[in-house]
Amino acid sequence: MIDIGFIGLGTMGRPMAGHLLAAGHRVLLHDVGPVAPELIAAGGVACKSSKEVAEEADAVIIMVPDTPHVEAVLFGNDGVAGGISKGKIVVDMSSISPLATKEFAKKIEALGADYLDAPVSGGEVGAKAASLTIMVGGPERAFNSMKPIFDRMGKNVTRVGANGDGQTTKVANQIIVALTIEAVSEALLFASKAGADPALVRQALMGGFASSRILEVHGERMVKRNFDPGFRIELHQKDLNLALEGARALGLSLPSTALAQQLFSSCTAHGGKGWDHSAMVRALELMAGHEIAAA
């Protein structure tokens, strides 16, 4: 059973690392602050730096917020690159730039290690339930080696192509999620303003062609006014920035993605960067002068 390094033990990383400990792996841990006591109690080994994690582990998993954070973990002072060696595997499970990912992969491969980008979908709930969707880009040999590890953290694990393709898939996922949140927001706002009970409207729609996971989970959040974050608006904004930057580079127009980003920006302007992304509805409610609420 291989030793696994895990760097980044926040909302997502902490339960993910916990599943690996529960499976019996020796897990080397590092975070910007003290490692969570429950992970140490479960047998995790705290390391002083990312370099130390890379020296001790056979495979290193990174789960941090954004592209600059991944770059710092990999190539900063006492970073992974300083401790990695031939035959090891580096796995970035963060959601970051596909273009930067390709450059990071080249640098790690030059050191003799394999690199996988393996972003996830499913949020905190999926991380805790080990039911994440994991989208993997990189060499097939490295994917095959890591597949049993991914299976400890997720249920839908797919290698989609070469390095960068995993991150591209995650960006596509975030476009769909944002636009579906916007659609559900408009529909329930329309129903509520027209005098219908949005909770019953949602229930009826769940049995038809409009049914979706977003309608099920985030529609309920909208009706119950529960915007405590499972996935923060500021993180979804970061992902849509990646989509819009990529679109510019590719000469594409993504008008609905841009609209969704503007609605998130409206929420942020009203102090909502830390709200759950289902709170996009609040931007539409402000324009309508009406809040969705159960009758």
C-alpha positions in Angstrom: 0.0 0.0 0.0 1.6 3.3 -1.1 2.4 6.2 1.1 0.4 9.3 0.0 1.1 12.9 0.6 -1.8 15.4 1.0 -1.2 19.1 0.8 -4.2 21.4 1.4 -6.5 20.3 4.2 -9.4 22.8 4.0 -13.1 22.2 3.4 -12.5 19.6 0.7 -9.0 18.3 1.4 -9.6 17.4 5.1 -12.4 14.7 4.4 -10.6 13.5 1.3 -7.4 12.8 3.3 -9.5 11.3 6.0 -10.8 8.7 3.6 -7.3 7.7 2.6 -6.4 7.3 6.3 -9.5 5.2 6.9 -8.4 2.9 4.0 -5.1 2.2 5.8 -2.7 4.4 3.8 0.2 6.1 5.5 -0.7 9.8 4.8 1.8 12.6 5.0 0.0 15.9 5.7 0.8 19.6 5.2 -1.3 22.7 5.3 -0.8 26.5 5.7 -1.9 26.2 9.3 -1.8 23.4 11.9 -3.0 20.0 10.6 -6.5 19.2 11.8 -6.2 17.2 15.1 -8.7 14.5 13.9 -6.4 13.7 11.0 -3.4 13.2 13.3 -5.6 11.1 15.7 -6.5 8.9 12.7 -2.8 8.2 12.0 -1.8 11.1 9.7 1.8 12.3 9.8 2.3 16.1 9.9 5.1 17.5 7.8 6.8 20.8 8.0 6.8 21.6 4.3 5.6 20.4 0.9 9.2 19.4 0.1 9.1 17.0 3.1 5.8 15.5 1.9 7.3 14.9 -1.5 10.4 13.3 -0.1 8.4 10.9 2.1 5.4 10.0 -0.1 5.1 7.8 -3.2 2.3 10.1 -4.6 1.5 13.7 -3.6 -2.0 15.1 -3.8 -2.5 18.8 -3.9 -5.9 20.4 -3.0 -5.6 24.2 -2.8 -7.8 27.1 -4.0 -6.3 28.6 -7.1 -3.5 28.5 -9.8 -1.0 30.7 -7.8 -1.4 28.5 -4.8 -0.6 25.3 -6.8 2.4 27.0 -8.3 3.7 28.0 -4.9 3.2 24.4 -3.5 5.0 22.9 -6.5 7.8 25.4 -7.1 8.0 27.8 -4.2 10.5 27.6 -1.3 10.5 24.1 0.2 8.0 23.1 -2.6 7.2 19.7 -4.0 9.7 20.1 -6.8 12.5 20.2 -4.3 11.6 16.8 -2.8 10.2 14.9 -5.7 12.2 12.1 -7.4 12.0 9.7 -10.3 9.0 7.4 -10.4 6.7 9.4 -8.1 3.4 10.9 -9.0 2.1 14.4 -8.4 -1.7 14.8 -8.5 -3.3 18.3 -8.5 -7.0 18.0 -7.5 -7.5 21.7 -7.3 -9.5 23.6 -9.9 -7.0 25.8 -11.8 -6.0 27.1 -15.3 -5.7 24.3 -17.9 -2.9 26.3 -19.6 -0.9 26.6 -16.4 -1.5 22.9 -15.7 0.3 21.9 -18.9 3.3 24.0 -17.9 3.4 22.6 -14.4 3.2 19.1 -15.8 6.2 19.6 -18.1 8.3 20.9 -15.2 7.4 18.0 -13.0 8.0 15.4 -15.7 11.4 16.9 -16.3 12.2 15.8 -12.8 11.3 12.3 -13.6 7.8 12.2 -12.0 4.4 11.8 -13.5 1.8 14.5 -13.3 -2.0 14.2 -13.2 -4.6 17.0 -13.1 -7.6 15.6 -11.3 -10.1 18.3 -10.3 -13.3 17.2 -8.6 -17.0 18.1 -8.6 -19.4 17.4 -5.7 -18.4 20.0 -3.2 -18.1 19.5 0.6 -21.0 17.0 0.6 -19.3 14.8 -2.0 -15.9 15.1 -0.3 -17.4 13.9 3.0 -19.4 11.1 1.4 -16.5 10.0 -0.9 -18.8 10.4 -3.8 -16.9 13.0 -5.8 -16.7 13.1 -9.6 -13.0 13.1 -10.5 -11.9 14.3 -14.0 -8.3 13.2 -14.8 -5.8 14.4 -17.3 -2.4 12.9 -17.7 -0.5 9.7 -18.6 -2.5 6.5 -18.5 0.1 4.6 -16.5 -0.1 7.2 -13.7 -3.9 7.2 -13.9 -3.9 3.4 -13.5 -1.6 3.6 -10.5 -3.8 6.2 -8.8 -7.2 4.8 -9.8 -7.6 2.8 -6.5 -6.7 6.0 -4.6 -9.3 8.0 -6.5 -11.9 5.4 -5.8 -11.4 6.0 -2.1 -12.5 9.6 -2.6 -15.0 9.4 -5.5 -17.5 7.3 -7.4 -17.2 8.6 -10.9 -13.6 8.6 -11.9 -12.7 9.2 -15.6 -9.5 9.8 -17.4 -10.5 12.3 -20.1 -7.2 12.8 -21.9 -3.7 14.4 -21.6 -2.5 16.9 -19.0 -4.8 19.9 -18.9 -7.8 18.0 -20.1 -9.0 17.3 -16.6 -9.0 21.0 -15.8 -10.7 21.8 -19.1 -13.4 19.3 -18.1 -13.8 21.0 -14.7 -14.2 24.4 -16.3 -16.9 23.0 -18.6 -18.6 21.5 -15.5 -18.6 24.9 -13.8 -20.1 26.6 -16.8 -23.0 24.1 -16.8 -23.5 24.4 -13.0 -23.5 28.2 -13.0 -26.0 28.4 -15.9 -28.3 25.9 -14.4 -28.3 27.8 -11.1 -29.2 30.9 -13.1 -32.1 29.0 -14.8 -33.4 27.6 -11.5 -33.2 31.0 -9.9 -35.2 32.7 -12.7 -37.8 29.9 -12.7 -38.4 30.0 -9.0 -38.4 33.7 -8.8 -40.9 33.9 -11.6 -43.2 31.4 -9.8 -42.9 33.1 -6.5 -43.6 36.6 -7.9 -46.6 35.2 -9.8 -48.0 34.1 -6.4 -47.3 30.3 -6.6 -45.7 28.5 -3.8 -42.1 28.0 -5.0 -41.6 24.9 -2.8 -44.5 23.2 -4.5 -43.4 24.4 -7.9 -40.0 22.9 -7.3 -41.6 19.7 -6.2 -43.6 19.4 -9.3 -40.7 20.2 -11.6 -38.6 17.5 -10.0 -40.9 15.0 -11.7 -40.5 16.4 -15.2 -37.9 17.1 -17.9 -36.6 20.2 -16.0 -35.5 18.0 -13.1 -31.8 18.3 -12.2 -29.5 18.0 -9.2 -29.3 21.8 -9.1 -33.1 22.1 -8.9 -33.1 19.4 -6.2 -30.3 20.7 -4.0 -30.0 24.4 -4.8 -33.6 25.0 -5.5 -34.3 23.8 -1.9 -31.6 26.2 -0.6 -33.3 29.1 -2.4 -36.7 28.3 -1.0 -35.4 27.7 2.5 -33.0 30.7 2.4 -30.0 28.6 3.3 -26.9 30.1 1.8 -24.3 28.8 4.2 -21.5 27.8 1.8 -21.0 24.4 0.5 -19.2 26.0 -2.5 -18.5 29.7 -2.1 -19.4 32.3 -4.8 -15.8 33.6 -4.9 -14.6 30.1 -5.9 -17.2 29.8 -8.6 -16.2 33.2 -9.8 -12.6 32.0 -10.1 -13.7 29.0 -12.2 -15.8 31.2 -14.5 -12.8 33.6 -14.9 -10.9 30.5 -16.2 -13.7 29.9 -18.7 -13.8 33.4 -19.9 -10.0 33.8 -20.1 -9.9 30.5 -22.1 -12.7 31.7 -24.4 -10.7 34.8 -25.2 -7.6 32.8 -26.0 -9.7 30.4 -28.2 -11.6 33.2 -29.9 -14.9 32.0 -28.5 -17.9 33.9 -27.2 -19.6 32.6 -24.0 -22.3 35.1 -23.4 -24.3 33.2 -20.9 -21.2 32.4 -18.9 -20.4 36.1 -18.8 -23.9 36.9 -17.6 -23.6 34.3 -14.8 -20.3 35.9 -13.7 -21.9 39.3 -13.6 -24.7 38.0 -11.3 -22.0 36.5 -9.0 -20.3 39.9 -9.1 -23.5 41.6 -8.0 -23.7 39.2 -5.0 -20.1 39.9 -4.2 -20.8 43.7 -4.3 -23.5 43.1 -1.7 -21.1 41.3 0.6 -21.8 37.8 -0.7 -18.5 36.4 -1.8 -18.7 33.9 0.9 -22.3 32.8 0.2 -23.1 29.5 -1.3 -23.2 29.8 -5.1 -26.9 29.0 -5.0 -27.2 32.6 -3.7 -26.8 33.8 -7.2 -30.6 34.1 -6.9 -30.2 37.0 -4.6 -28.8 39.1 -7.4 -32.0 38.5 -9.4 -34.1 39.1 -6.4 -32.5 42.5 -5.9 -33.4 43.4 -9.4 -37.0 42.1 -8.9 -37.5 43.7 -5.5 -38.9 40.3 -4.5 -37.5 37.3 -2.5 -38.3 33.7 -3.1 -39.9 32.2 0.0 -42.3 29.4 0.9 -45.9 30.5 1.0 
